[in-house]
Amino acid sequence: MENSTLSRRSFFKFAAAAVAVVPFIAKATKALAADACPTAPLAGKAMANPAEGMGKTLQYVTVASTTKSPKFKAGSKCGSCKFYNVAKAEGGYAPCTMMGMKYVTNCGWCTSFAAKV
């Protein structure tokens, strides 16, 4: 009889611990999704274009690892740049000060990259 009591007690301890961890797992999953590269442009937003305007001038690429610029340093990307407006980010995009507040992808990169301090 004592074994079943301990077993039941252990079960409830485990269940309580699992329920306590769920919010942290949900938050981590949401953070990872926010860091993922977007696959489609935002509808109704002015997007930076790598082929014209400031996008071309600053050698903007939508995926940082694809740049051929000698200025690129591994690990740098728009999402970690001080010009990337995180407060207005949506769907993996945010307006960039250097691109005239046009939206850039968090995975992108350009020659004006400056790491957040």
N, CA, C and O atoms as a GROMACS GRO file, in nm:
protein
  468
    1MET      N    1   0.082  -0.118   0.000
    1MET     CA    2   0.000   0.000   0.000
    1MET      C    3   0.087   0.125   0.000
    1MET      O    4   0.053   0.224  -0.065
    2GLU      N    5   0.198   0.121   0.073
    2GLU     CA    6   0.285   0.237   0.077
    2GLU      C    7   0.349   0.264  -0.059
    2GLU      O    8   0.372   0.380  -0.093
    3ASN      N    9   0.378   0.160  -0.138
    3ASN     CA   10   0.436   0.180  -0.271
    3ASN      C   11   0.342   0.260  -0.360
    3ASN      O   12   0.387   0.349  -0.433
    4SER      N   13   0.213   0.229  -0.356
    4SER     CA   14   0.119   0.302  -0.441
    4SER      C   15   0.106   0.448  -0.397
    4SER      O   16   0.086   0.536  -0.480
    5THR      N   17   0.118   0.474  -0.266
    5THR     CA   18   0.113   0.612  -0.215
    5THR      C   19   0.234   0.689  -0.263
    5THR      O   20   0.221   0.803  -0.308
    6LEU      N   21   0.351   0.631  -0.254
    6LEU     CA   22   0.473   0.697  -0.301
    6LEU      C   23   0.467   0.716  -0.452
    6LEU      O   24   0.507   0.820  -0.504
    7SER      N   25   0.419   0.617  -0.521
    7SER     CA   26   0.408   0.626  -0.665
    7SER      C   27   0.313   0.739  -0.705
    7SER      O   28   0.343   0.815  -0.797
    8ARG      N   29   0.204   0.750  -0.639
    8ARG     CA   30   0.106   0.855  -0.668
    8ARG      C   31   0.165   0.992  -0.635
    8ARG      O   32   0.148   1.088  -0.710
    9ARG      N   33   0.234   0.999  -0.524
    9ARG     CA   34   0.297   1.124  -0.483
    9ARG      C   35   0.403   1.166  -0.586
    9ARG      O   36   0.412   1.282  -0.623
   10SER      N   37   0.482   1.070  -0.630
   10SER     CA   38   0.584   1.098  -0.732
   10SER      C   39   0.519   1.146  -0.861
   10SER      O   40   0.568   1.239  -0.926
   11PHE      N   41   0.410   1.082  -0.897
   11PHE     CA   42   0.339   1.122  -1.019
   11PHE      C   43   0.294   1.268  -1.009
   11PHE      O   44   0.314   1.345  -1.104
   12PHE      N   45   0.235   1.307  -0.898
   12PHE     CA   46   0.187   1.444  -0.885
   12PHE      C   47   0.301   1.545  -0.880
   12PHE      O   48   0.287   1.657  -0.930
   13LYS      N   49   0.413   1.508  -0.820
   13LYS     CA   50   0.530   1.597  -0.821
   13LYS      C   51   0.578   1.618  -0.965
   13LYS      O   52   0.608   1.730  -1.006
   14PHE      N   53   0.586   1.510  -1.039
   14PHE     CA   54   0.628   1.518  -1.178
   14PHE      C   55   0.530   1.601  -1.260
   14PHE      O   56   0.571   1.684  -1.342
   15ALA      N   57   0.401   1.579  -1.239
   15ALA     CA   58   0.299   1.653  -1.313
   15ALA      C   59   0.306   1.802  -1.282
   15ALA      O   60   0.294   1.885  -1.372
   16ALA      N   61   0.327   1.838  -1.156
   16ALA     CA   62   0.336   1.979  -1.117
   16ALA      C   63   0.459   2.043  -1.181
   16ALA      O   64   0.453   2.157  -1.227
   17ALA      N   65   0.570   1.971  -1.184
   17ALA     CA   66   0.692   2.023  -1.247
   17ALA      C   67   0.672   2.042  -1.397
   17ALA      O   68   0.716   2.142  -1.454
   18ALA      N   69   0.606   1.949  -1.461
   18ALA     CA   70   0.580   1.958  -1.606
   18ALA      C   71   0.492   2.078  -1.637
   18ALA      O   72   0.517   2.150  -1.734
   19VAL      N   73   0.389   2.100  -1.557
   19VAL     CA   74   0.299   2.214  -1.580
   19VAL      C   75   0.374   2.346  -1.559
   19VAL      O   76   0.348   2.443  -1.629
   20ALA      N   77   0.467   2.349  -1.465
   20ALA     CA   78   0.545   2.471  -1.440
   20ALA      C   79   0.640   2.503  -1.555
   20ALA      O   80   0.671   2.620  -1.577
   21VAL      N   81   0.685   2.404  -1.627
   21VAL     CA   82   0.782   2.423  -1.736
   21VAL      C   83   0.716   2.465  -1.866
   21VAL      O   84   0.781   2.527  -1.950
   22VAL      N   85   0.590   2.434  -1.886
   22VAL     CA   86   0.521   2.461  -2.013
   22VAL      C   87   0.531   2.607  -2.057
   22VAL      O   88   0.561   2.630  -2.174
   23PRO      N   89   0.509   2.708  -1.971
   23PRO     CA   90   0.521   2.847  -2.018
   23PRO      C   91   0.660   2.882  -2.071
   23PRO      O   92   0.673   2.959  -2.166
   24PHE      N   93   0.764   2.824  -2.010
   24PHE     CA   94   0.900   2.852  -2.055
   24PHE      C   95   0.927   2.790  -2.191
   24PHE      O   96   0.995   2.850  -2.275
   25ILE      N   97   0.875   2.674  -2.214
   25ILE     CA   98   0.890   2.607  -2.345
   25ILE      C   99   0.816   2.687  -2.451
   25ILE      O  100   0.867   2.706  -2.562
   26ALA      N  101   0.697   2.734  -2.419
   26ALA     CA  102   0.619   2.813  -2.515
   26ALA      C  103   0.691   2.942  -2.550
   26ALA      O  104   0.694   2.982  -2.666
   27LYS      N  105   0.750   3.009  -2.450
   27LYS     CA  106   0.823   3.134  -2.475
   27LYS      C  107   0.947   3.108  -2.561
   27LYS      O  108   0.975   3.185  -2.652
   28ALA      N  109   1.020   3.002  -2.533
   28ALA     CA  110   1.139   2.969  -2.611
   28ALA      C  111   1.102   2.936  -2.755
   28ALA      O  112   1.173   2.977  -2.847
   29THR      N  113   0.993   2.865  -2.775
   29THR     CA  114   0.948   2.832  -2.911
   29THR      C  115   0.911   2.958  -2.987
   29THR      O  116   0.944   2.970  -3.105
   30LYS      N  117   0.844   3.051  -2.921
   30LYS     CA  118   0.806   3.176  -2.986
   30LYS      C  119   0.929   3.258  -3.022
   30LYS      O  120   0.934   3.318  -3.129
   31ALA      N  121   1.029   3.260  -2.934
   31ALA     CA  122   1.153   3.333  -2.962
   31ALA      C  123   1.226   3.273  -3.081
   31ALA      O  124   1.277   3.347  -3.165
   32LEU      N  125   1.231   3.142  -3.089
   32LEU     CA  126   1.297   3.077  -3.202
   32LEU      C  127   1.222   3.105  -3.331
   32LEU      O  128   1.285   3.124  -3.436
   33ALA      N  129   1.092   3.109  -3.327
   33ALA     CA  130   1.013   3.138  -3.447
   33ALA      C  131   1.037   3.280  -3.493
   33ALA      O  132   1.040   3.307  -3.613
   34ALA      N  133   1.054   3.373  -3.399
   34ALA     CA  134   1.080   3.512  -3.434
   34ALA      C  135   1.216   3.527  -3.502
   34ALA      O  136   1.232   3.615  -3.587
   35ASP      N  137   1.312   3.444  -3.466
   35ASP     CA  138   1.445   3.450  -3.526
   35ASP      C  139   1.452   3.381  -3.661
   35ASP      O  140   1.550   3.398  -3.734
   36ALA      N  141   1.352   3.305  -3.697
   36ALA     CA  142   1.352   3.233  -3.824
   36ALA      C  143   1.343   3.332  -3.939
   36ALA      O  144   1.280   3.437  -3.927
   37CYS      N  145   1.406   3.299  -4.049
   37CYS     CA  146   1.401   3.385  -4.167
   37CYS      C  147   1.262   3.378  -4.229
   37CYS      O  148   1.207   3.269  -4.247
   38PRO      N  149   1.204   3.494  -4.260
   38PRO     CA  150   1.072   3.494  -4.322
   38PRO      C  151   1.079   3.439  -4.464
   38PRO      O  152   1.182   3.450  -4.531
   39THR      N  153   0.970   3.381  -4.509
   39THR     CA  154   0.967   3.321  -4.642
   39THR      C  155   0.886   3.402  -4.742
   39THR      O  156   0.898   3.380  -4.862
   40ALA      N  157   0.804   3.494  -4.694
   40ALA     CA  158   0.722   3.576  -4.783
   40ALA      C  159   0.726   3.721  -4.736
   40ALA      O  160   0.729   3.748  -4.616
   41PRO      N  161   0.725   3.816  -4.831
   41PRO     CA  162   0.726   3.958  -4.792
   41PRO      C  163   0.596   3.998  -4.723
   41PRO      O  164   0.492   3.935  -4.742
   42LEU      N  165   0.603   4.103  -4.644
   42LEU     CA  166   0.484   4.155  -4.576
   42LEU      C  167   0.394   4.227  -4.675
   42LEU      O  168   0.441   4.307  -4.756
   43ALA      N  169   0.267   4.198  -4.669
   43ALA     CA  170   0.170   4.265  -4.756
   43ALA      C  171   0.146   4.406  -4.705
   43ALA      O  172   0.131   4.428  -4.585
   44GLY      N  173   0.143   4.501  -4.795
   44GLY     CA  174   0.111   4.638  -4.760
   44GLY      C  175   0.223   4.717  -4.697
   44GLY      O  176   0.200   4.828  -4.650
   45LYS      N  177   0.343   4.664  -4.694
   45LYS     CA  178   0.458   4.735  -4.634
   45LYS      C  179   0.560   4.766  -4.743
   45LYS      O  180   0.576   4.688  -4.838
   46ALA      N  181   0.628   4.878  -4.729
   46ALA     CA  182   0.735   4.913  -4.822
   46ALA      C  183   0.858   4.829  -4.788
   46ALA      O  184   0.915   4.841  -4.680
   47MET      N  185   0.897   4.743  -4.881
   47MET     CA  186   1.007   4.651  -4.858
   47MET      C  187   1.134   4.703  -4.926
   47MET      O  188   1.128   4.759  -5.035
   48ALA      N  189   1.248   4.685  -4.860
   48ALA     CA  190   1.377   4.720  -4.921
   48ALA      C  191   1.404   4.621  -5.034
   48ALA      O  192   1.381   4.501  -5.019
   49ASN      N  193   1.454   4.672  -5.144
   49ASN     CA  194   1.481   4.588  -5.261
   49ASN      C  195   1.632   4.584  -5.284
   49ASN      O  196   1.695   4.689  -5.302
   50PRO      N  197   1.693   4.465  -5.283
   50PRO     CA  198   1.836   4.455  -5.304
   50PRO      C  199   1.883   4.505  -5.441
   50PRO      O  200   2.001   4.535  -5.458
   51ALA      N  201   1.793   4.515  -5.536
   51ALA     CA  202   1.831   4.550  -5.673
   51ALA      C  203   1.816   4.698  -5.706
   51ALA      O  204   1.852   4.741  -5.816
   52GLU      N  205   1.763   4.778  -5.613
   52GLU     CA  206   1.744   4.920  -5.645
   52GLU      C  207   1.753   5.009  -5.522
   52GLU      O  208   1.743   4.961  -5.409
   53GLY      N  209   1.772   5.138  -5.545
   53GLY     CA  210   1.775   5.237  -5.438
   53GLY      C  211   1.882   5.208  -5.334
   53GLY      O  212   1.993   5.165  -5.366
   54MET      N  213   1.847   5.233  -5.208
   54MET     CA  214   1.942   5.213  -5.099
   54MET      C  215   1.982   5.066  -5.084
   54MET      O  216   2.093   5.035  -5.041
   55GLY      N  217   1.893   4.976  -5.120
   55GLY     CA  218   1.926   4.834  -5.115
   55GLY      C  219   2.046   4.802  -5.202
   55GLY      O  220   2.137   4.729  -5.161
   56LYS      N  221   2.046   4.858  -5.321
   56LYS     CA  222   2.158   4.836  -5.414
   56LYS      C  223   2.284   4.911  -5.366
   56LYS      O  224   2.394   4.856  -5.369
   57THR      N  225   2.266   5.035  -5.324
   57THR     CA  226   2.378   5.116  -5.276
   57THR      C  227   2.450   5.051  -5.158
   57THR      O  228   2.573   5.050  -5.151
   58LEU      N  229   2.371   4.997  -5.066
   58LEU     CA  230   2.429   4.937  -4.944
   58LEU      C  231   2.452   4.786  -4.958
   58LEU      O  232   2.481   4.720  -4.859
   59GLN      N  233   2.439   4.733  -5.078
   59GLN     CA  234   2.462   4.591  -5.106
   59GLN      C  235   2.377   4.501  -5.016
   59GLN      O  236   2.425   4.399  -4.966
   60TYR      N  237   2.250   4.540  -4.995
   60TYR     CA  238   2.158   4.464  -4.910
   60TYR      C  239   2.129   4.327  -4.970
   60TYR      O  240   2.104   4.315  -5.090
   61VAL      N  241   2.133   4.226  -4.886
   61VAL     CA  242   2.093   4.090  -4.924
   61VAL      C  243   1.991   4.043  -4.821
   61VAL      O  244   1.998   4.081  -4.704
   62THR      N  245   1.897   3.960  -4.864
   62THR     CA  246   1.792   3.914  -4.773
   62THR      C  247   1.838   3.800  -4.683
   62THR      O  248   1.775   3.772  -4.581
   63VAL      N  249   1.947   3.734  -4.720
   63VAL     CA  250   2.007   3.630  -4.636
   63VAL      C  251   2.155   3.664  -4.622
   63VAL      O  252   2.230   3.658  -4.720
   64ALA      N  253   2.197   3.699  -4.501
   64ALA     CA  254   2.331   3.750  -4.477
   64ALA      C  255   2.442   3.661  -4.533
   64ALA      O  256   2.540   3.712  -4.588
   65SER      N  257   2.428   3.532  -4.520
   65SER     CA  258   2.535   3.440  -4.563
   65SER      C  259   2.557   3.440  -4.715
   65SER      O  260   2.655   3.383  -4.762
   66THR      N  261   2.467   3.502  -4.791
   66THR     CA  262   2.483   3.502  -4.937
   66THR      C  263   2.561   3.622  -4.989
   66THR      O  264   2.589   3.629  -5.109
   67THR      N  265   2.598   3.714  -4.902
   67THR     CA  266   2.670   3.833  -4.947
   67THR      C  267   2.812   3.796  -4.993
   67THR      O  268   2.873   3.701  -4.944
   68LYS      N  269   2.861   3.874  -5.087
   68LYS     CA  270   2.997   3.856  -5.135
   68LYS      C  271   3.086   3.971  -5.089
   68LYS      O  272   3.201   3.982  -5.131
   69SER      N  273   3.032   4.057  -5.004
   69SER     CA  274   3.105   4.174  -4.957
   69SER      C  275   3.218   4.134  -4.862
   69SER      O  276   3.197   4.052  -4.772
   70PRO      N  277   3.337   4.192  -4.881
   70PRO     CA  278   3.448   4.163  -4.789
   70PRO      C  279   3.425   4.224  -4.650
   70PRO      O  280   3.494   4.188  -4.555
   71LYS      N  281   3.329   4.316  -4.637
   71LYS     CA  282   3.298   4.379  -4.508
   71LYS      C  283   3.217   4.288  -4.416
   71LYS      O  284   3.209   4.312  -4.296
   72PHE      N  285   3.157   4.183  -4.472
   72PHE     CA  286   3.070   4.095  -4.394
   72PHE      C  287   3.151   4.016  -4.291
   72PHE      O  288   3.257   3.962  -4.322
   73LYS      N  289   3.099   4.011  -4.169
   73LYS     CA  290   3.158   3.930  -4.062
   73LYS      C  291   3.055   3.826  -4.022
   73LYS      O  292   2.938   3.858  -4.002
   74ALA      N  293   3.099   3.704  -4.011
   74ALA     CA  294   3.009   3.594  -3.976
   74ALA      C  295   2.929   3.629  -3.850
   74ALA      O  296   2.983   3.682  -3.753
   75GLY      N  297   2.801   3.598  -3.854
   75GLY     CA  298   2.713   3.622  -3.739
   75GLY      C  299   2.641   3.755  -3.744
   75GLY      O  300   2.545   3.775  -3.670
   76SER      N  301   2.684   3.847  -3.830
   76SER     CA  302   2.615   3.975  -3.838
   76SER      C  303   2.494   3.962  -3.930
   76SER      O  304   2.500   3.898  -4.035
   77LYS      N  305   2.384   4.023  -3.889
   77LYS     CA  306   2.260   4.020  -3.968
   77LYS      C  307   2.172   4.135  -3.922
   77LYS      O  308   2.191   4.191  -3.814
   78CYS      N  309   2.076   4.169  -4.004
   78CYS     CA  310   1.989   4.284  -3.976
   78CYS      C  311   1.925   4.276  -3.837
   78CYS      O  312   1.915   4.378  -3.768
   79GLY      N  313   1.882   4.159  -3.796
   79GLY     CA  314   1.816   4.143  -3.667
   79GLY      C  315   1.902   4.183  -3.548
   79GLY      O  316   1.848   4.208  -3.440
   80SER      N  317   2.034   4.189  -3.566
   80SER     CA  318   2.123   4.229  -3.456
   80SER      C  319   2.190   4.363  -3.484
   80SER      O  320   2.292   4.396  -3.423
   81CYS      N  321   2.134   4.440  -3.577
   81CYS     CA  322   2.188   4.570  -3.616
   81CYS      C  323   2.116   4.682  -3.540
   81CYS      O  324   1.997   4.671  -3.511
   82LYS      N  325   2.189   4.788  -3.508
   82LYS     CA  326   2.126   4.899  -3.434
   82LYS      C  327   2.026   4.977  -3.519
   82LYS      O  328   1.945   5.052  -3.464
   83PHE      N  329   2.029   4.963  -3.650
   83PHE     CA  330   1.935   5.034  -3.737
   83PHE      C  331   1.805   4.957  -3.760
   83PHE      O  332   1.711   5.010  -3.818
   84TYR      N  333   1.799   4.833  -3.715
   84TYR     CA  334   1.681   4.746  -3.729
   84TYR      C  335   1.584   4.781  -3.617
   84TYR      O  336   1.617   4.762  -3.500
   85ASN      N  337   1.464   4.831  -3.650
   85ASN     CA  338   1.367   4.879  -3.552
   85ASN      C  339   1.285   4.763  -3.495
   85ASN      O  340   1.175   4.734  -3.543
   86VAL      N  341   1.337   4.699  -3.393
   86VAL     CA  342   1.274   4.581  -3.332
   86VAL      C  343   1.135   4.612  -3.279
   86VAL      O  344   1.047   4.525  -3.282
   87ALA      N  345   1.113   4.733  -3.231
   87ALA     CA  346   0.983   4.770  -3.174
   87ALA      C  347   0.870   4.758  -3.277
   87ALA      O  348   0.755   4.738  -3.239
   88LYS      N  349   0.902   4.772  -3.405
   88LYS     CA  350   0.800   4.765  -3.509
   88LYS      C  351   0.811   4.636  -3.592
   88LYS      O  352   0.753   4.627  -3.700
   89ALA      N  353   0.884   4.539  -3.540
   89ALA     CA  354   0.904   4.414  -3.613
   89ALA      C  355   0.774   4.334  -3.622
   89ALA      O  356   0.694   4.331  -3.528
   90GLU      N  357   0.756   4.271  -3.737
   90GLU     CA  358   0.643   4.179  -3.755
   90GLU      C  359   0.677   4.079  -3.864
   90GLU      O  360   0.726   4.115  -3.971
   91GLY      N  361   0.651   3.954  -3.835
   91GLY     CA  362   0.672   3.848  -3.932
   91GLY      C  363   0.815   3.831  -3.978
   91GLY      O  364   0.838   3.788  -4.092
   92GLY      N  365   0.913   3.864  -3.894
   92GLY     CA  366   1.053   3.850  -3.933
   92GLY      C  367   1.107   3.969  -4.009
   92GLY      O  368   1.219   3.965  -4.060
   93TYR      N  369   1.030   4.076  -4.018
   93TYR     CA  370   1.072   4.199  -4.085
   93TYR      C  371   1.058   4.316  -3.989
   93TYR      O  372   0.978   4.312  -3.896
   94ALA      N  373   1.137   4.421  -4.012
   94ALA     CA  374   1.124   4.545  -3.936
   94ALA      C  375   1.178   4.658  -4.022
   94ALA      O  376   1.260   4.635  -4.111
   95PRO      N  377   1.134   4.781  -3.997
   95PRO     CA  378   1.187   4.894  -4.072
   95PRO      C  379   1.333   4.920  -4.036
   95PRO      O  380   1.375   4.902  -3.921
   96CYS      N  381   1.409   4.963  -4.135
   96CYS     CA  382   1.550   4.992  -4.116
   96CYS      C  383   1.576   5.140  -4.142
   96CYS      O  384   1.534   5.194  -4.245
   97THR      N  385   1.642   5.205  -4.050
   97THR     CA  386   1.674   5.347  -4.063
   97THR      C  387   1.757   5.373  -4.188
   97THR      O  388   1.732   5.470  -4.259
   98MET      N  389   1.854   5.289  -4.216
   98MET     CA  390   1.943   5.309  -4.330
   98MET      C  391   1.873   5.286  -4.464
   98MET      O  392   1.919   5.335  -4.567
   99MET      N  393   1.763   5.215  -4.464
   99MET     CA  394   1.688   5.188  -4.587
   99MET      C  395   1.567   5.280  -4.600
   99MET      O  396   1.471   5.248  -4.670
  100GLY      N  397   1.571   5.394  -4.532
  100GLY     CA  398   1.460   5.488  -4.540
  100GLY      C  399   1.333   5.433  -4.478
  100GLY      O  400   1.223   5.461  -4.525
  101MET      N  401   1.348   5.357  -4.372
  101MET     CA  402   1.238   5.294  -4.297
  101MET      C  403   1.160   5.192  -4.378
  101MET      O  404   1.047   5.158  -4.344
  102LYS      N  405   1.221   5.142  -4.485
  102LYS     CA  406   1.161   5.029  -4.556
  102LYS      C  407   1.191   4.904  -4.474
  102LYS      O  408   1.289   4.899  -4.400
  103TYR      N  409   1.106   4.803  -4.489
  103TYR     CA  410   1.120   4.681  -4.411
  103TYR      C  411   1.228   4.591  -4.470
  103TYR      O  412   1.235   4.570  -4.592
  104VAL      N  413   1.312   4.537  -4.381
  104VAL     CA  414   1.417   4.442  -4.418
  104VAL      C  415   1.396   4.315  -4.337
  104VAL      O  416   1.335   4.317  -4.231
  105THR      N  417   1.448   4.206  -4.387
  105THR     CA  418   1.436   4.079  -4.315
  105THR      C  419   1.537   4.073  -4.201
  105THR      O  420   1.646   4.130  -4.210
  106ASN      N  421   1.501   4.005  -4.093
  106ASN     CA  422   1.592   3.992  -3.980
  106ASN      C  423   1.716   3.910  -4.015
  106ASN      O  424   1.817   3.917  -3.944
  107CYS      N  425   1.712   3.834  -4.123
  107CYS     CA  426   1.825   3.750  -4.166
  107CYS      C  427   1.913   3.821  -4.269
  107CYS      O  428   2.015   3.767  -4.311
  108GLY      N  429   1.874   3.941  -4.309
  108GLY     CA  430   1.948   4.014  -4.411
  108GLY      C  431   2.075   4.077  -4.360
  108GLY      O  432   2.112   4.060  -4.244
  109TRP      N  433   2.140   4.150  -4.448
  109TRP     CA  434   2.265   4.221  -4.414
  109TRP      C  435   2.292   4.327  -4.518
  109TRP      O  436   2.255   4.310  -4.634
  110CYS      N  437   2.357   4.436  -4.479
  110CYS     CA  438   2.405   4.536  -4.574
  110CYS      C  439   2.535   4.595  -4.522
  110CYS      O  440   2.576   4.568  -4.409
  111THR      N  441   2.599   4.676  -4.604
  111THR     CA  442   2.731   4.732  -4.567
  111THR      C  443   2.722   4.834  -4.454
  111THR      O  444   2.826   4.869  -4.398
  112SER      N  445   2.604   4.883  -4.419
  112SER     CA  446   2.592   4.977  -4.308
  112SER      C  447   2.570   4.905  -4.175
  112SER      O  448   2.540   4.971  -4.075
  113PHE      N  449   2.584   4.775  -4.172
  113PHE     CA  450   2.560   4.698  -4.048
  113PHE      C  451   2.644   4.756  -3.934
  113PHE      O  452   2.764   4.779  -3.948
  114ALA      N  453   2.577   4.778  -3.821
  114ALA     CA  454   2.643   4.823  -3.699
  114ALA      C  455   2.580   4.745  -3.583
  114ALA      O  456   2.460   4.756  -3.558
  115ALA      N  457   2.659   4.668  -3.515
  115ALA     CA  458   2.608   4.584  -3.406
  115ALA      C  459   2.545   4.667  -3.296
  115ALA      O  460   2.593   4.776  -3.264
  116LYS      N  461   2.435   4.616  -3.238
  116LYS     CA  462   2.372   4.682  -3.125
  116LYS      C  463   2.469   4.681  -3.009
  116LYS      O  464   2.545   4.586  -2.990
  117VAL      N  465   2.466   4.787  -2.933
  117VAL     CA  466   2.557   4.797  -2.818
  117VAL      C  467   2.483   4.766  -2.691
  117VAL      O  468   2.543   4.769  -2.583
   0.00000   0.00000   0.00000
